[in-house]
């Protein structure tokens, strides 16, 4: 009977899909389901919503809303949860992330009430997908790996494949192409196992884009052509928009701009038809550059104007990022170097603003945690099986003693493993943080140097003096950022490997503060921030001079970063019985309580943008903590949002 009903749902969905181009498609759909009981109506409408999410999103939206309405009337929370999840997917495809994540969270609440594992997992993965699209990879992966664990537990291969797609896409954005291909090939395998033709085509589509990102354009084009046939057969309009855009990029890379424009136009038209916002922005960008390469600046201007208008009304960060980069390149082609520099700066500023979230460290950490949980669950299942077999014997007393002994052994091993795992996590956090900084924070300033210097070298004779100065200033700023980060990295790495020798001596605190102010005065002057000190000339501390200078320099620089123009920084000290308490106080924006707890932790580094758009790696405060503790002191922060911050650390009194 269940099989018969499922077949009916499929026939209705396919039949209505075949007539959706007719004027009365919506009315036909609702008319056809009238003969079915309400529960069946919801399932048919949900199936239709899902099957048409990439073909006719507006009609899919209508079907999803009607399904939700009927399920609410029925009071069936399980059906409501599924309808909400499906509606969220359609809104996501339309670029309406606010409504999408709101529906996912409602679905999650209902699923949790009903203890519906499948819908809980779908909601987790869907929420993670929205965070991925917004560039918040840390939050995205936390939800996605939770979803993957549930799907594996209940044996839902389709759900697992949705998770592995999201993970693969994040690896691709982080330019870890081997890992991206690993997860996308796993997606393809899972979808082939469940005979999901549409899902298999999507996996191949994404694999093709990774090959393009790798520079293997011929292999990418081979996949694009293969998937084009499949998407056409399936009438997957969003899929066709994706691969036509990809094919256009291949032709652009080969400097075949006429062919590229043809495919970009196809992709753009399809994106407009299905209201696919990201596709519209990306293809207008690509058309603008292709026209510019042909010298057709009128059409280029039109397309970039459209891209700007659409991206301004969108919450999607990544297409905005690509717009700034493409538009900077366009301005360079037009020899408008001042605007090229301006948009390249906007690109790096926005890229940095999401950089702290886009850190491969979180992927490695969460992936390792997920795998460890998986192994632990498998061990628990194995132990239960062994216990069940033993219980079948008649030697109850012996078995009881064995179980007690085994429990003690497991507990001891668990405690030992827990301590070991904690140490491993700390070591991994150190390693991942180090490589994460090199991969992202250090790469960004060098990337900026290369781009700005490239414009300067290629167009030196055509640039105005003002534009040359602006470029040189930008290169200088990026170089100083890279140097400061390298300096901190070197000190931190040496400290981790005991490469820094602790050489304490008596130090005049007021002299160290004055030297620090001298080094950071130029930074303070740029924001008209006053530097003041309240240090008694007779205050002598005992510690390593270079370490203490590094601590003060980092804390004062941090204060400047988070203080508005015309603010102040005050360094003061007071003596306790055996030590000095030194504080660096600013009149800046302050820090809320939750973030204060993250400031000095290597496994949970938090960075945010300064009042002048400054960015950091989050390493400075970690370095301060380790140097202060190396000198026998402690460090903490006292702060309230809007009332500034006071960083306080202690040092032993001079001997």
N, C-alpha and C positions, 0 to 999 in steps of 0.2 A: 504493500500500500504506500509506504514511504517513497519507494522508488518511482511509483506511478505519479505521485504528487510532484516529485522533483522534476520528472519529465514534463509534466504540464507546465510548471513554472518556466522551464527552459523554452518550451515551444512558444508560450505567450510572449516571453521576453524577445525571442528571435523574431517572431512575427511582427511585433510592434516596431522593433528596430528596423525591419525592412520597409516600414511605411513612414518613418519619421520625417521624410522629406515632404510629405503631404501637409497641406495647410492645417488639417484637423488632427495632426498627430497626437497632440496632447489630449484632446477630447476622446480620440479613439482608444488611447491607452486606458483612460479612466473608465470608459464605457465597457471595455473588454473584461476588466477585473470585477465588475459589478456582480457577476454570477457566482463568484467565489466567496467562501466564508471570510470574515475579517482577517483572521490569522493568515490565511493563504494570500489575501490581498497584500498584506504587508510584505510577505516574502517575495511575491512577484514584483512589487514596486521597488523593493530593495535590490533585487537582482537586476532590474532594468536600470536603476540608478547607477549601479556599479558598472554594468556592461556599456553604458553610454557616457561615462565620465569623461572619456577622451574624444568622443564622437560629437555629441551634442550636449555640452554641459548645462545649458539653460533647461532643456527637457529633463535631463538627469536630476537637476535641482528640484523641478516640479514633482517628479516621482518620489524623490527622497522626502520632501516636505509632506506629501500626502501620506506616505508610509509612516512617518513620525506621528502625524495627526491621528491616524487610525490606531496605532500602537498605544498612544496616550489615552485614547478613549477606552481601549481594552484594559488599560492598567497593567500591561505586560512590560515590565522593566527590562527584561532581556531583549525583547524586540526593539524597545526604545533605544537601548544602548547601541545596538547594531545600526539602527537608522541614523543616530547621531554621528557615529563614526564615519558612515558612508557620506553623509551630508558634509562633514568636515573635509573629506577628501576632495569633493567637488569645489567647495569654497577655496581650498588650497590651490587647486588647478586654476581657479579664476584670479588668484593673487590676493584674495581677501583673507589674510592671515589672522586678523583679529577675530572674525567670526569663526574661522576654522578651529583655532585653538580653544575658543570658548565652547564649541560643540564637543570637541574631544574631551575636555575636562568634565563636561556634563555626562558624557558617555562613561567616563572613568568612574565617576561617583555612583552611577546606577549599577555598573558592572560590579563594583566593590560591594554594594548592598546585596546583590544577588550572588556574590562569590562566583561570578562567571569568569573563569580564568582566561578563556579565549578573548573575550571582549576587553578585559583588563589589559592583556598583552597588546592587542591592536591599538588601544588608546595610548598606551605607553609609547609604542613605536611611532604612532601618528604625531604625538606631541614632540617626540624626538626629531621627527622629520621637519617640523616647523622651526625648531631651534636650529637645525642644520641649515635651512634656507636663510635664516637670519644671521648665520655665521657664529652662533653661540655653540661651539662644538662640545664644550665640557658638559653643559646641560643636556645637549642632544644625546651624547653617548651614554650618560647615566640612565636615561629613559630607554634607549635602544637596547643596551645590554640586559636591562631588567626584563624587557619584552622577550629577548632571545632566550633567556633562561626559562621563562614560562612556556614558550612555544616548544622548546626541546622537551620539557617535562611532559607536556600533553601530546607530543608527537605531531604537531601541526607544521608540516613542511612548508606550506604556503606562507604561513606567518613567519617562519624562520627566514624564508627568502626575502620577505619585505625588509627584515632587519639587516640582512647581509648586504642588500642594495644600499641602504643608508650608510652603513659602515664603509663600503667600497667607495661611495661618493665623497665621503669625508677624507679618506686616504688620498683620493685623486686631487682634491683641493689642496691638500698638504704636500702634493708632489711626491708622495710615496707610491709610485706607480706599480711596483711589484706587489705591494699589499693590496692596492686597489684591484688589480687583476685577480689576485687570489680570492678576494671576497666576491667579486662579480662572477668569476668562473664557478664558485660554489653556488651562487644564486642560479646560474644557468643549469647546473646539475640538479638542484632541488626542483626547479620548475619543469625540467624534462622528465623527472621521475613522476611528477603528478600530472603529466600530459597537459601542462598549461602553455598553450601556444602563444598567447598574448604576452605572458610573463617571460617566456623564453626570448621572444623578439626584443623586449625591452632590455633584457640582460645583454644580448648581442649588440644592441644599440649603444649601451653604455660602455661596453668593452671597446667598440670602435672608437668612441671619443677618447678613451684612455690611450689607445694606440696613436691617435692624432696628437695628444698631449706629449707623448713620447717622441714625436717627430717621425714616426713610422707611417707616413701618409698613404703610401700605396696599400699597406695592410689595412689601414683604417677605411680606405675607399672600397676595398673588397668586402669588408663587413657592411659598410653603408649600403652597397648595392644589393647584397643578400637580404638585409633587413627591409629595404624599400619594398621588395616584392612581397614580403610577409606582411608588412603594415598595410599595403594596398589591399591584399586579400582579406585582412581583418578589418579594414576600414577604420584603422586607428589614426585619427587625424592629428592628435598631439604627437604621436610617434613619427608621422610623416614630416611634421614641422621640424622635429628634432634632427632627423637624418638629412633633410634637405639643407638645413642650416650647416650641418657638419660637412656635407659635400661642397657647399659654397666655400667653407674655410679651406678645404683641401685645394680647390681651384685658385683661391686667393694666394695661398702659399706658393703655388706654382706660377703665379703672376698671370693666370688666365682669368682676367677680371670680368670679361663679358660673360663667360660661363658661370663665374661666381655670382654675378649679379642676377642671373636667371634663377639660380637655386635659392639665393637669399629672398628674392621676390616671392617665389613659391612658398617658402617657409613663413614669410611675413603675412601673406594672404591667408594662409591656413591658421596662423596664430591669431589674426584678427577674427576669423570666422568662429573660432572656439573660445575667444576672449582670453587667450593665453598671454598674460602680461609679460612674463619674463622673455618669452619668445619674441614679442613685439619689440622690446627694448634692445635685445641682443641683435636682432636682424636689422633694425634701423641703424644701429652702430656699424655693423658690418657693411651694409649698403653705403653708408656715408664714406667709409674708408675706401671701398672699392671704386666709387665714383671719383673720389679725390685722386686716386692713382691714375685714373683716365683723364684727369684735368677737368672733369665736369663738376665744378664747385657749386653750381646752382642746385643740382640734385643732392649733392653732398650736404649742403646747408639745410635743405628741407628735411632730410632724414635725421641729421643730428638734432635738429629742432624738435622733431617728433619724439626722438629718444629721450631728450631732456624733459619734455612735457610729461611723458608717461612715467619716467623714473621719479620725477618730483612728487608724483601722487602715489608712489608705491612704497611699501615698507621693506622691499627686498634690497638688502645691502649689497649683495654681490653684483647684480646688474648695474647698480649705481657706480660701483668700483670700476667695472669694465667700461662704463660710459666715460668716466674721467680719463682713464688711460687712453681710450680710443680717440677722444676729443683732443687730448694733448698731442697725440700723434698727428691728427688732422691739422691742428694749428701749426705744427712744425712743417708739414707739407706745404701749407699756405705761406710759410716764412713769417708767421706772426709769432715771433719767439717769446714775446712778453706773455701772451696768453697761454702759449704752450707750457711755459714755466709755471704759470699760475695753476693750470689744471693738473700738471704733474705733481705739484705740491699738494693739491686737494686729494689726489689719488693716494699719495703716501700717508697723508694725514688720516684718511678714512681707513686705509689698510692697517695703519698702526692702531686705530681705535678698536679694531676687532682682533688685533694680534694676540693680546693676552688670553683671549678665549680660544683662538685657533692654535692650540699648542699640541703637538703630537705626543707630548708627555701624558696628557689625559687619555689619549687613545691607548697608549701602551699600558698605562696603569689600570684602566678599566678592562681592557682585554685580558690582562694577566689575572685580574680579580675574578672575571667571569670564568676563565679556564680553571682557576683554583677551586671555585665553587662547584664547577661541574665535576671535577675529580673527587671532591669531598662528598658530593651527593652519590656518585657511583660507589664510593667506598662504604657509605652508609647503607646503600641497598645491598651490597655484598655481605656486609656484617649481619644484616637482618635475615638474609637467606641462610647464612650459616647457623644463626641462632634458631631459626625455624626448624631446620633439619635436626638439630640436637634435641629440641623439645619433643621430638617424636620418639625418643628412646625412653626406656623405663628407669634409667638411672637418674632420678630427679635430684637426689642430694649431690651427686657428683657434678651434674650439669649446673646446678645452682652455684656450687663452688667455682666451677670453671667460668661461669658468667660473671661472678663477682671479681675473680682474678682478671678476667678479660677487660671488665669495666675499669678496674684500677689501671691496668696497662694502657688502655685507650686514653684514659684521663691524663696519665703521665705523658703519653706521646702527644696528646692534644695540647697540653700546656707547653711541652717542649717545642712542638711545631709552631705554636702561636708566637712564642718568643722569637724563634728562628725566622718565621714569616715576617714579623714586625721589623726585624733587623734587615731582612732582604728588601722589604718595602722601602725602608729608609735609604738603603744603598741604591735601589732602583730610582727612587725619587731624586737622589743626588745626581746619578748618571743622566736620567731623563731631563732633569732641569738643565744640566750643563749642555747637552746636545740640543735641547729645545731652544736655548738661547742662541747657540751657534746657528741652528737651522733657521730661526726666524728673526730674532732681535738683532743679531749681527749681520744677517743677510740683508735686511732692509736698508740700513744706512749705506752699505756698499752698493746695493742696487740703485739707490738714489744718486750716489756719486757717479756711477757708470752712465746713468741716463742723462744727468745734467751735463756731464763732461762731453758726452756724445753730441749733444746739441751744440755745445760750445766749439768743439773741434770741427764739426762738419759745416758750421755756418759762421765761423769766426769773422770773416770779412763783411758779412751782411748784417751782423748784429750791431745794435746801437750800444754806446758805452754804458748806458744805464742798464741795458739787458745783460751785458757782459758782467757788470758788477753784481747784478742780482744772481746770476748763475754761479759766480765765484763765491758769493756769500753762502749760497745754498750748499755748494760743495764743501766749503769750510765747516758749516754747521754739521753736515752729515759726517764729515771726517772726525770732528771733535766728539760726536756721539759715539762713533765706532771706537775711538781711542779710549774714551772714558769706560765704555763697556769692557773692552779688552783688558784695561787696567784692573777693573774689579774682578773679571774672570780669572786673571792670572793670580791675583792675591787669594781669591777663594780657592782655586785649584791647589795652590801651594799649601794652604791651610789644611785642606782635606788630606793631603799626602804628607803632612808634617814637614813640608818644605820651608815653612817660615819658622825661623828660630826665635823663640821668645826671649828678648833681652831687656828686662825691666831696669829702670833707673829712676832717680828723682827728677821730676819735670816741673817747670814753672807753667802752671795752667794758663795764665793770662797771655804768655808768649805764644802758646799753641793756638789759642783763639784768634789772636791778632794775625798770625800766619794764615789761618784758615780764611779769615775775612779777606785778606789780600788776594787769595786764589779765586774766591767766588765773587769778588766785587763787581766784575764786568757783568755777570749774570744778574746780580741784584739791580745794577744800574739800568739794564734793559727794561725792567718793570718798575723802576723808581722805588725800590724797596730799601728801607733803612736797616742797617745792621748795627746792633748795639750789644754791649756786654756789661755785665755787673759782676766782675771778678776781682777779688782782692789780690793785690800784687804779691802778697805773701803766701798765697795758696800753692802748696807743693803736693803733687800726686805721684804715686809710684806705679809705673807701668811701662809698656813698650811704646816708644815715641811714635814710630810709624803707624802702629795699629791705632793708637789714640787719635792721631791726625786723620787717619782714614775714617774713623767713626764720626768725628766732628764734621769733616768735609761732607760726608754723605748726609748727615742729619741737617746741616744748614742748606745744602743744595736741595734736599727734599722739601724743606720749609719754603724756599724760594719758589719751587715748582708749584706748590699748592696755595700760594698767597697771591691775592689780587694786586694789581698795580697800586702803588702808593701805600703798600702795607709795611709791616715791620717784622724783624726777626730779633729776638733777644736771647743771648746765651748768658746764663747765670749759674752760680754755684753756692752751695752752703755746706758747712762742715758738720758731720756727725762724729760720734766718738772715735771710730776707727777708719772712716772713709769720707770721701766727698760725694755729694749728690749734685750732679751737673745736669742742667736742663737746657733744651733748645726749644724755645717757644715761638710760635708764629701766629699771625692774625688771619690765617687762611680759612679755607672752607670747612675744616674739621672732618672727623671720621666717625661713622656710627659704630655702635657697640659690636655688632656682628662682624664688621670688617676688621676691627681692632684685633680680634682673636686670630686673624689670618696673617697679620703683618710679618711675624717673625718665624713662620713655619715653612720649611723648604718643601713639604709635601702638599702645600695648599697656598702657593704664592699668589698674591693678589696685586694687580697693578691697575691704575686708573689714569685718566688724562688730567694733566695739570691745568691751571687756570688760563695758561697761554697755549694750550694744545700740546704741552710737552709730554713725552712718553718715556717710560723706563722699563727695565727688565724685571723689576721686583727683587733683584739680587742685592741691592745696596743695603737694605735693612737686615737681610739674612747675614750679610758680612758684618754689619755692626754688632748684631747679637753674638756672633761667634768670637769676634775680637774682644768685646766687653767681657764675655765669660772667660776667655783666655787670660784676661788680666784680673780675674778674681772678682768681677763685678756682676751686676744685673742690669737689665734694660726693660723699660715698659713705656706705655703711652697713656696720657690722660687727655681725652678729647671729647668734644660734643659737636655735632653738625652745626655749622654756622658760627661757631665760637672759637675757631682755631684749634691748634694742637700743641701739646707739650710733650716732647720726648725726653725721658729722664733716664740717666744711667749712673751707676756708681763706680768709683775707683778707690783703691786703697790710699790712705794718706801717705805722704812721703816719709821716708825713714831718716 
